[in-house]
Amino acid sequence: MLISEEKRGQTTVFTLEGRLDSASSNEVDKKILDSIESGSKNIVLDFSSLDYISSAGIRVLVHCHKEIEKQKGRIFLAAVPPHIENVLYITGFLPYFKVYDTTIHALKDLR
């Protein structure tokens, strides 16, 4: 899993590349939580290069969603491949997140 991070004011954009599964979930969780603790009010997760998400990856999303809500922030998903969006839908977690076609659209909505 490759994780890139870009700060834009109080928003942090994470681009995830590869597989979000049990092997990578702890690292992703830690990076997002560190960003929230450092003052990020909003997180945008760019899934354009994400190939796979497991239940461990979904747990990361839900955990980070709960933590950022405590700070009155939000998590947005961008460029979600259809097969990953389907997994989130089937598991009932898709309504937790606002989904955008691109990271640019998500950032525009935050303004």
SEDREN-755086 format. One record per atom (N, C-alpha, C, O): x negated, y negated, z negated; residue in one letter. Coordinates in pm, 1 decimal. Layout:
BEGIN
{{X Y Z} 'A'}
...
***
This chain:
BEGIN
{{-84.3 116.9 0.0} 'M'}
{{0.0 0.0 0.0} 'M'}
{{-88.9 -123.3 0.0} 'M'}
{{-179.5 -136.4 -82.4} 'M'}
{{-62.2 -211.9 92.0} 'L'}
{{-127.1 -342.1 95.0} 'L'}
{{-26.5 -446.0 47.3} 'L'}
{{89.1 -446.6 89.6} 'L'}
{{-72.2 -533.4 -41.2} 'I'}
{{14.2 -636.8 -96.8} 'I'}
{{-55.3 -770.6 -77.2} 'I'}
{{-165.5 -792.1 -127.7} 'I'}
{{8.9 -860.0 -4.1} 'S'}
{{-45.3 -995.4 5.7} 'S'}
{{50.1 -1089.8 -66.5} 'S'}
{{171.2 -1068.4 -70.3} 'S'}
{{-7.4 -1193.4 -122.6} 'E'}
{{67.8 -1286.3 -207.0} 'E'}
{{38.9 -1428.8 -160.8} 'E'}
{{-76.4 -1465.6 -138.7} 'E'}
{{144.1 -1508.1 -146.5} 'E'}
{{129.2 -1647.2 -106.7} 'E'}
{{220.2 -1732.8 -194.3} 'E'}
{{341.3 -1711.7 -199.2} 'E'}
{{160.7 -1828.8 -262.8} 'K'}
{{237.8 -1919.2 -348.1} 'K'}
{{284.0 -2038.4 -266.1} 'K'}
{{208.7 -2094.7 -186.7} 'K'}
{{409.1 -2075.1 -287.0} 'R'}
{{467.5 -2193.2 -223.5} 'R'}
{{546.6 -2267.2 -330.0} 'R'}
{{667.6 -2248.7 -342.9} 'R'}
{{477.5 -2351.0 -406.2} 'G'}
{{541.9 -2419.7 -517.1} 'G'}
{{578.9 -2319.5 -624.7} 'G'}
{{494.0 -2245.0 -673.5} 'G'}
{{706.8 -2318.1 -661.4} 'Q'}
{{754.2 -2224.8 -763.2} 'Q'}
{{804.6 -2094.0 -703.5} 'Q'}
{{867.8 -2013.7 -772.1} 'Q'}
{{776.2 -2073.5 -575.6} 'T'}
{{815.1 -1950.1 -506.8} 'T'}
{{689.8 -1873.9 -467.1} 'T'}
{{591.9 -1932.8 -421.3} 'T'}
{{693.7 -1744.2 -484.7} 'T'}
{{584.4 -1658.6 -440.6} 'T'}
{{639.1 -1559.7 -338.9} 'T'}
{{741.1 -1494.5 -361.6} 'T'}
{{569.2 -1550.1 -226.4} 'V'}
{{604.9 -1455.2 -121.3} 'V'}
{{507.6 -1338.2 -128.5} 'V'}
{{386.0 -1356.8 -122.0} 'V'}
{{561.6 -1218.4 -142.0} 'F'}
{{482.6 -1096.1 -138.0} 'F'}
{{516.5 -1023.4 -8.9} 'F'}
{{633.5 -999.1 21.0} 'F'}
{{414.2 -989.1 66.7} 'T'}
{{432.5 -905.9 185.3} 'T'}
{{382.1 -766.6 150.3} 'T'}
{{266.0 -748.0 114.0} 'T'}
{{471.0 -670.4 161.9} 'L'}
{{438.5 -531.4 127.3} 'L'}
{{422.7 -450.4 254.7} 'L'}
{{508.8 -451.6 342.7} 'L'}
{{310.3 -380.0 262.4} 'E'}
{{281.7 -300.4 382.1} 'E'}
{{251.2 -156.9 341.9} 'E'}
{{161.6 -131.8 261.3} 'E'}
{{324.8 -65.0 397.6} 'G'}
{{302.2 76.8 367.8} 'G'}
{{420.0 138.2 296.4} 'G'}
{{534.6 122.5 338.3} 'G'}
{{391.0 209.4 186.8} 'R'}
{{493.1 284.0 114.1} 'R'}
{{505.2 230.8 -28.4} 'R'}
{{406.1 220.3 -100.7} 'R'}
{{626.9 197.9 -67.4} 'L'}
{{653.9 158.9 -206.0} 'L'}
{{709.4 283.1 -275.2} 'L'}
{{829.0 311.9 -270.0} 'L'}
{{618.2 355.4 -340.1} 'D'}
{{654.9 482.2 -402.7} 'D'}
{{583.8 494.6 -537.4} 'D'}
{{530.4 396.2 -588.5} 'D'}
{{582.9 613.1 -594.2} 'S'}
{{523.6 631.1 -727.0} 'S'}
{{374.8 597.8 -729.2} 'S'}
{{322.4 558.0 -833.2} 'S'}
{{306.8 613.1 -617.8} 'A'}
{{163.9 583.1 -612.9} 'A'}
{{136.0 432.6 -615.4} 'A'}
{{30.7 390.8 -663.7} 'A'}
{{226.3 352.4 -565.4} 'S'}
{{202.9 207.6 -555.4} 'S'}
{{293.6 123.8 -645.2} 'S'}
{{270.7 3.9 -660.6} 'S'}
{{394.8 184.3 -703.9} 'S'}
{{496.2 106.4 -775.6} 'S'}
{{440.4 29.8 -894.9} 'S'}
{{481.4 -83.9 -918.3} 'S'}
{{348.1 88.3 -971.1} 'N'}
{{293.4 17.2 -1087.1} 'N'}
{{218.1 -108.8 -1046.4} 'N'}
{{229.8 -212.3 -1112.0} 'N'}
{{141.5 -100.3 -939.2} 'E'}
{{65.8 -216.3 -891.3} 'E'}
{{160.0 -327.2 -843.5} 'E'}
{{139.3 -444.4 -874.9} 'E'}
{{262.2 -290.3 -768.4} 'V'}
{{358.0 -389.1 -718.3} 'V'}
{{432.4 -452.8 -835.4} 'V'}
{{448.6 -574.8 -839.8} 'V'}
{{477.3 -371.4 -929.6} 'D'}
{{548.1 -421.1 -1047.0} 'D'}
{{460.9 -521.7 -1122.7} 'D'}
{{507.8 -629.5 -1159.2} 'D'}
{{336.5 -487.2 -1146.0} 'K'}
{{245.1 -574.0 -1220.2} 'K'}
{{223.2 -706.4 -1148.1} 'K'}
{{226.6 -812.2 -1211.0} 'K'}
{{201.0 -701.9 -1017.7} 'K'}
{{177.6 -826.1 -942.3} 'K'}
{{299.3 -918.3 -947.3} 'K'}
{{284.8 -1039.0 -966.4} 'K'}
{{417.6 -862.7 -930.4} 'I'}
{{538.3 -945.6 -933.4} 'I'}
{{560.4 -1002.2 -1073.4} 'I'}
{{590.0 -1120.7 -1088.3} 'I'}
{{546.2 -918.6 -1175.9} 'L'}
{{565.3 -966.2 -1313.3} 'L'}
{{460.6 -1070.4 -1351.3} 'L'}
{{493.0 -1166.8 -1420.7} 'L'}
{{336.1 -1053.5 -1307.5} 'D'}
{{232.5 -1154.7 -1332.7} 'D'}
{{270.1 -1287.7 -1269.0} 'D'}
{{248.1 -1393.8 -1327.3} 'D'}
{{326.5 -1281.4 -1150.3} 'S'}
{{368.5 -1402.6 -1080.9} 'S'}
{{481.7 -1472.9 -1156.2} 'S'}
{{482.6 -1595.3 -1169.1} 'S'}
{{576.3 -1394.0 -1205.3} 'I'}
{{687.2 -1450.5 -1282.6} 'I'}
{{634.0 -1514.8 -1410.5} 'I'}
{{674.5 -1625.3 -1446.4} 'I'}
{{543.5 -1445.6 -1478.7} 'E'}
{{485.3 -1498.6 -1602.6} 'E'}
{{401.5 -1623.4 -1577.3} 'E'}
{{385.2 -1706.7 -1666.5} 'E'}
{{347.8 -1636.7 -1454.9} 'S'}
{{268.6 -1753.9 -1419.2} 'S'}
{{354.1 -1872.2 -1376.3} 'S'}
{{301.1 -1978.5 -1344.1} 'S'}
{{485.6 -1854.7 -1375.7} 'G'}
{{573.5 -1966.6 -1346.2} 'G'}
{{652.6 -1960.0 -1217.6} 'G'}
{{726.6 -2053.5 -1186.9} 'G'}
{{639.6 -1852.7 -1141.3} 'S'}
{{720.9 -1841.5 -1019.3} 'S'}
{{867.5 -1828.9 -1058.4} 'S'}
{{904.5 -1741.5 -1136.9} 'S'}
{{949.4 -1915.4 -1003.9} 'K'}
{{1093.4 -1911.0 -1031.2} 'K'}
{{1167.2 -1825.8 -929.8} 'K'}
{{1276.6 -1776.1 -956.6} 'K'}
{{1106.5 -1809.2 -813.1} 'N'}
{{1168.7 -1729.4 -707.8} 'N'}
{{1063.4 -1640.4 -644.4} 'N'}
{{947.3 -1678.7 -629.9} 'N'}
{{1106.3 -1521.1 -606.9} 'I'}
{{1019.2 -1424.8 -540.0} 'I'}
{{1085.6 -1387.0 -408.2} 'I'}
{{1204.5 -1355.1 -404.0} 'I'}
{{1007.4 -1391.1 -300.8} 'V'}
{{1052.8 -1341.5 -171.1} 'V'}
{{967.6 -1219.7 -139.7} 'V'}
{{844.8 -1227.7 -137.4} 'V'}
{{1032.9 -1107.5 -115.7} 'L'}
{{964.1 -984.6 -78.6} 'L'}
{{983.6 -960.8 70.4} 'L'}
{{1094.4 -932.7 116.2} 'L'}
{{875.0 -972.4 145.0} 'D'}
{{878.0 -950.1 288.7} 'D'}
{{854.6 -801.2 313.5} 'D'}
{{745.8 -749.0 288.8} 'D'}
{{957.8 -734.7 362.3} 'F'}
{{952.3 -590.1 386.4} 'F'}
{{927.2 -557.0 533.7} 'F'}
{{945.0 -442.2 574.2} 'F'}
{{886.8 -654.0 613.5} 'S'}
{{871.3 -629.9 757.1} 'S'}
{{772.8 -517.2 788.7} 'S'}
{{784.7 -452.5 892.8} 'S'}
{{676.6 -493.2 701.0} 'S'}
{{578.4 -387.4 723.5} 'S'}
{{591.3 -273.1 623.2} 'S'}
{{500.6 -191.1 608.6} 'S'}
{{704.4 -268.8 554.8} 'L'}
{{727.9 -160.4 458.4} 'L'}
{{786.1 -40.8 533.3} 'L'}
{{887.4 -52.2 602.3} 'L'}
{{720.2 73.6 518.2} 'D'}
{{761.6 193.9 589.8} 'D'}
{{859.8 279.7 511.5} 'D'}
{{943.0 349.4 569.6} 'D'}
{{849.2 273.9 376.4} 'Y'}
{{923.7 368.8 294.3} 'Y'}
{{942.0 312.0 154.8} 'Y'}
{{854.7 241.8 103.8} 'Y'}
{{1055.1 341.9 93.2} 'I'}
{{1078.0 307.5 -46.2} 'I'}
{{1137.9 429.0 -116.8} 'I'}
{{1233.4 489.6 -68.3} 'I'}
{{1080.6 463.2 -231.3} 'S'}
{{1130.3 576.9 -309.2} 'S'}
{{1209.8 524.5 -428.0} 'S'}
{{1227.3 403.7 -443.9} 'S'}
{{1257.3 616.3 -510.9} 'S'}
{{1329.4 574.7 -631.3} 'S'}
{{1238.1 495.3 -724.0} 'S'}
{{1285.2 406.7 -795.3} 'S'}
{{1109.3 525.0 -724.4} 'A'}
{{1014.5 447.5 -805.6} 'A'}
{{1005.4 304.3 -753.9} 'A'}
{{994.5 210.2 -832.5} 'A'}
{{1009.7 288.3 -624.4} 'G'}
{{1009.3 154.2 -564.8} 'G'}
{{1136.5 77.8 -596.6} 'G'}
{{1131.9 -42.1 -623.7} 'G'}
{{1248.9 145.7 -593.6} 'I'}
{{1375.7 81.8 -628.6} 'I'}
{{1374.4 39.5 -774.4} 'I'}
{{1425.4 -67.3 -808.4} 'I'}
{{1316.4 122.3 -861.5} 'R'}
{{1305.0 84.6 -1003.3} 'R'}
{{1224.3 -43.5 -1019.7} 'R'}
{{1257.9 -126.7 -1104.0} 'R'}
{{1118.5 -60.9 -940.8} 'V'}
{{1039.3 -183.6 -944.9} 'V'}
{{1127.1 -303.2 -909.6} 'V'}
{{1123.9 -405.3 -978.2} 'V'}
{{1204.8 -290.7 -803.6} 'L'}
{{1291.4 -400.9 -761.1} 'L'}
{{1391.5 -437.7 -869.5} 'L'}
{{1410.8 -555.6 -899.2} 'L'}
{{1454.5 -338.1 -928.2} 'V'}
{{1555.6 -363.0 -1031.4} 'V'}
{{1490.6 -421.8 -1156.4} 'V'}
{{1544.2 -515.5 -1215.6} 'V'}
{{1376.8 -368.4 -1196.8} 'H'}
{{1306.5 -418.9 -1314.9} 'H'}
{{1266.4 -565.7 -1295.2} 'H'}
{{1289.4 -649.1 -1382.8} 'H'}
{{1207.3 -596.1 -1181.5} 'C'}
{{1164.6 -733.8 -1154.4} 'C'}
{{1284.5 -827.0 -1141.2} 'C'}
{{1277.8 -943.1 -1181.6} 'C'}
{{1393.3 -776.9 -1085.1} 'H'}
{{1516.4 -855.6 -1075.3} 'H'}
{{1565.1 -894.4 -1214.9} 'H'}
{{1602.3 -1009.4 -1238.1} 'H'}
{{1564.9 -800.3 -1306.0} 'K'}
{{1609.5 -828.3 -1443.2} 'K'}
{{1517.3 -927.7 -1512.2} 'K'}
{{1563.4 -1016.9 -1583.3} 'K'}
{{1386.9 -912.3 -1491.1} 'E'}
{{1290.5 -1001.7 -1556.5} 'E'}
{{1299.0 -1144.5 -1503.5} 'E'}
{{1289.7 -1239.6 -1581.0} 'E'}
{{1316.3 -1160.4 -1373.3} 'I'}
{{1322.0 -1295.7 -1318.0} 'I'}
{{1454.5 -1364.0 -1351.8} 'I'}
{{1460.2 -1486.4 -1363.6} 'I'}
{{1560.3 -1285.3 -1367.2} 'E'}
{{1688.7 -1343.5 -1409.3} 'E'}
{{1678.4 -1406.4 -1548.3} 'E'}
{{1744.6 -1506.4 -1576.2} 'E'}
{{1596.2 -1348.7 -1634.9} 'K'}
{{1574.5 -1405.4 -1767.9} 'K'}
{{1514.5 -1546.1 -1759.0} 'K'}
{{1533.6 -1628.5 -1848.5} 'K'}
{{1441.9 -1572.4 -1650.1} 'Q'}
{{1379.0 -1702.2 -1628.3} 'Q'}
{{1465.2 -1792.1 -1539.4} 'Q'}
{{1421.3 -1898.4 -1495.7} 'Q'}
{{1587.9 -1747.9 -1513.5} 'K'}
{{1681.2 -1820.5 -1426.5} 'K'}
{{1630.9 -1828.6 -1282.0} 'K'}
{{1659.9 -1924.0 -1209.9} 'K'}
{{1555.3 -1726.7 -1241.6} 'G'}
{{1504.5 -1720.9 -1105.6} 'G'}
{{1575.5 -1614.2 -1025.1} 'G'}
{{1669.6 -1550.3 -1072.0} 'G'}
{{1527.9 -1596.3 -901.4} 'R'}
{{1590.7 -1499.2 -811.4} 'R'}
{{1486.3 -1426.6 -728.1} 'R'}
{{1376.0 -1476.5 -706.2} 'R'}
{{1523.4 -1308.8 -682.6} 'I'}
{{1442.5 -1232.7 -587.2} 'I'}
{{1521.0 -1220.9 -457.7} 'I'}
{{1639.1 -1186.4 -457.2} 'I'}
{{1452.9 -1250.3 -348.5} 'F'}
{{1511.5 -1238.8 -216.3} 'F'}
{{1434.5 -1134.5 -136.4} 'F'}
{{1313.5 -1120.0 -153.5} 'F'}
{{1503.1 -1062.7 -50.4} 'L'}
{{1440.4 -966.2 38.7} 'L'}
{{1445.4 -1021.6 180.2} 'L'}
{{1546.2 -1078.3 222.4} 'L'}
{{1335.6 -1004.7 253.0} 'A'}
{{1329.7 -1056.0 390.3} 'A'}
{{1280.0 -947.5 484.7} 'A'}
{{1197.5 -863.7 448.5} 'A'}
{{1331.8 -951.2 605.1} 'A'}
{{1288.9 -861.0 713.0} 'A'}
{{1294.3 -714.7 669.7} 'A'}
{{1198.4 -639.9 688.8} 'A'}
{{1405.5 -675.3 612.2} 'V'}
{{1421.2 -538.2 561.5} 'V'}
{{1453.8 -444.6 678.0} 'V'}
{{1554.4 -463.2 746.4} 'V'}
{{1369.1 -344.4 700.5} 'P'}
{{1399.1 -248.6 806.8} 'P'}
{{1532.1 -177.2 778.7} 'P'}
{{1566.0 -153.3 662.8} 'P'}
{{1606.7 -143.6 882.8} 'P'}
{{1738.4 -81.5 863.8} 'P'}
{{1737.6 43.0 775.7} 'P'}
{{1829.3 61.7 695.7} 'P'}
{{1636.9 127.7 788.4} 'H'}
{{1635.7 250.8 708.6} 'H'}
{{1615.7 220.7 559.3} 'H'}
{{1666.0 294.4 474.5} 'H'}
{{1543.6 114.4 526.9} 'I'}
{{1525.4 76.6 386.3} 'I'}
{{1650.1 6.2 334.2} 'I'}
{{1691.1 28.6 220.3} 'I'}
{{1710.1 -78.0 416.1} 'E'}
{{1835.8 -142.5 377.0} 'E'}
{{1942.8 -36.5 350.8} 'E'}
{{2022.3 -50.2 257.8} 'E'}
{{1944.9 68.0 431.7} 'N'}
{{2040.4 177.3 413.7} 'N'}
{{2018.1 248.5 279.6} 'N'}
{{2114.7 281.3 210.8} 'N'}
{{1893.5 272.5 242.4} 'V'}
{{1862.6 335.7 114.1} 'V'}
{{1913.0 248.2 -0.5} 'V'}
{{1973.5 298.7 -95.1} 'V'}
{{1888.5 118.6 7.4} 'L'}
{{1934.4 26.9 -97.7} 'L'}
{{2087.3 22.5 -103.3} 'L'}
{{2145.7 11.8 -211.1} 'L'}
{{2150.7 30.8 11.6} 'Y'}
{{2296.9 31.0 17.1} 'Y'}
{{2353.8 158.7 -45.2} 'Y'}
{{2443.9 152.8 -128.9} 'Y'}
{{2300.9 273.2 -4.0} 'I'}
{{2351.4 402.3 -51.8} 'I'}
{{2333.9 415.7 -203.3} 'I'}
{{2420.0 471.0 -271.8} 'I'}
{{2222.3 365.0 -254.6} 'T'}
{{2195.6 376.0 -398.1} 'T'}
{{2271.6 271.0 -479.5} 'T'}
{{2270.9 275.5 -602.5} 'T'}
{{2336.9 176.6 -411.4} 'G'}
{{2416.0 75.8 -481.5} 'G'}
{{2338.3 -44.9 -528.5} 'G'}
{{2392.3 -127.6 -602.0} 'G'}
{{2212.0 -57.8 -488.2} 'F'}
{{2130.7 -169.0 -535.3} 'F'}
{{2123.0 -286.8 -438.2} 'F'}
{{2071.1 -392.2 -475.0} 'F'}
{{2171.9 -272.3 -318.1} 'L'}
{{2165.3 -381.3 -220.9} 'L'}
{{2234.8 -508.1 -270.6} 'L'}
{{2182.9 -617.0 -246.2} 'L'}
{{2349.7 -499.9 -339.1} 'P'}
{{2415.3 -623.1 -385.7} 'P'}
{{2333.5 -704.0 -487.8} 'P'}
{{2364.8 -820.7 -511.5} 'P'}
{{2232.0 -646.3 -547.1} 'Y'}
{{2147.1 -718.5 -641.8} 'Y'}
{{2065.7 -828.3 -572.9} 'Y'}
{{2020.0 -922.3 -637.9} 'Y'}
{{2048.1 -816.0 -442.4} 'F'}
{{1954.7 -902.1 -370.1} 'F'}
{{2021.4 -969.3 -250.3} 'F'}
{{2106.0 -910.6 -182.7} 'F'}
{{1981.4 -1092.3 -226.2} 'K'}
{{2021.0 -1159.3 -103.1} 'K'}
{{1916.6 -1121.2 1.6} 'K'}
{{1796.4 -1130.0 -23.2} 'K'}
{{1963.6 -1079.4 117.5} 'V'}
{{1874.7 -1030.5 222.8} 'V'}
{{1875.2 -1129.2 339.2} 'V'}
{{1980.5 -1176.2 382.2} 'V'}
{{1755.1 -1159.8 389.4} 'Y'}
{{1738.2 -1253.5 500.7} 'Y'}
{{1669.2 -1182.7 616.9} 'Y'}
{{1596.5 -1085.2 598.0} 'Y'}
{{1693.4 -1233.3 736.1} 'D'}
{{1630.1 -1176.8 854.8} 'D'}
{{1478.6 -1197.8 853.3} 'D'}
{{1402.5 -1111.8 897.5} 'D'}
{{1436.1 -1314.1 801.7} 'T'}
{{1293.8 -1346.4 799.5} 'T'}
{{1258.7 -1417.1 668.3} 'T'}
{{1345.9 -1466.9 597.1} 'T'}
{{1131.7 -1419.9 639.4} 'T'}
{{1083.6 -1493.6 522.7} 'T'}
{{1113.0 -1642.2 538.3} 'T'}
{{1147.2 -1709.4 441.0} 'T'}
{{1100.0 -1693.0 658.4} 'I'}
{{1126.9 -1835.9 683.6} 'I'}
{{1270.1 -1870.3 646.5} 'I'}
{{1294.3 -1974.7 586.1} 'I'}
{{1365.6 -1784.6 681.3} 'H'}
{{1505.7 -1809.4 645.1} 'H'}
{{1524.3 -1809.8 493.7} 'H'}
{{1598.2 -1892.6 440.6} 'H'}
{{1458.9 -1719.1 425.2} 'A'}
{{1469.6 -1714.0 279.0} 'A'}
{{1412.8 -1841.9 216.9} 'A'}
{{1472.5 -1899.3 125.9} 'A'}
{{1298.4 -1885.2 266.4} 'L'}
{{1236.4 -2007.1 211.5} 'L'}
{{1319.7 -2131.2 240.6} 'L'}
{{1327.1 -2221.7 157.4} 'L'}
{{1382.0 -2136.3 356.9} 'K'}
{{1470.3 -2250.2 388.4} 'K'}
{{1588.4 -2256.3 292.9} 'K'}
{{1630.2 -2364.4 251.5} 'K'}
{{1642.1 -2139.9 258.1} 'D'}
{{1756.9 -2134.9 167.8} 'D'}
{{1718.7 -2180.6 26.9} 'D'}
{{1803.8 -2227.9 -48.5} 'D'}
{{1593.1 -2166.7 -7.8} 'L'}
{{1547.1 -2207.1 -141.5} 'L'}
{{1532.1 -2358.4 -154.7} 'L'}
{{1526.6 -2410.2 -266.3} 'L'}
{{1525.6 -2428.1 -44.9} 'R'}
{{1507.9 -2574.0 -51.1} 'R'}
{{1630.2 -2643.1 -94.0} 'R'}
{{1631.4 -2765.8 -104.2} 'R'}
***
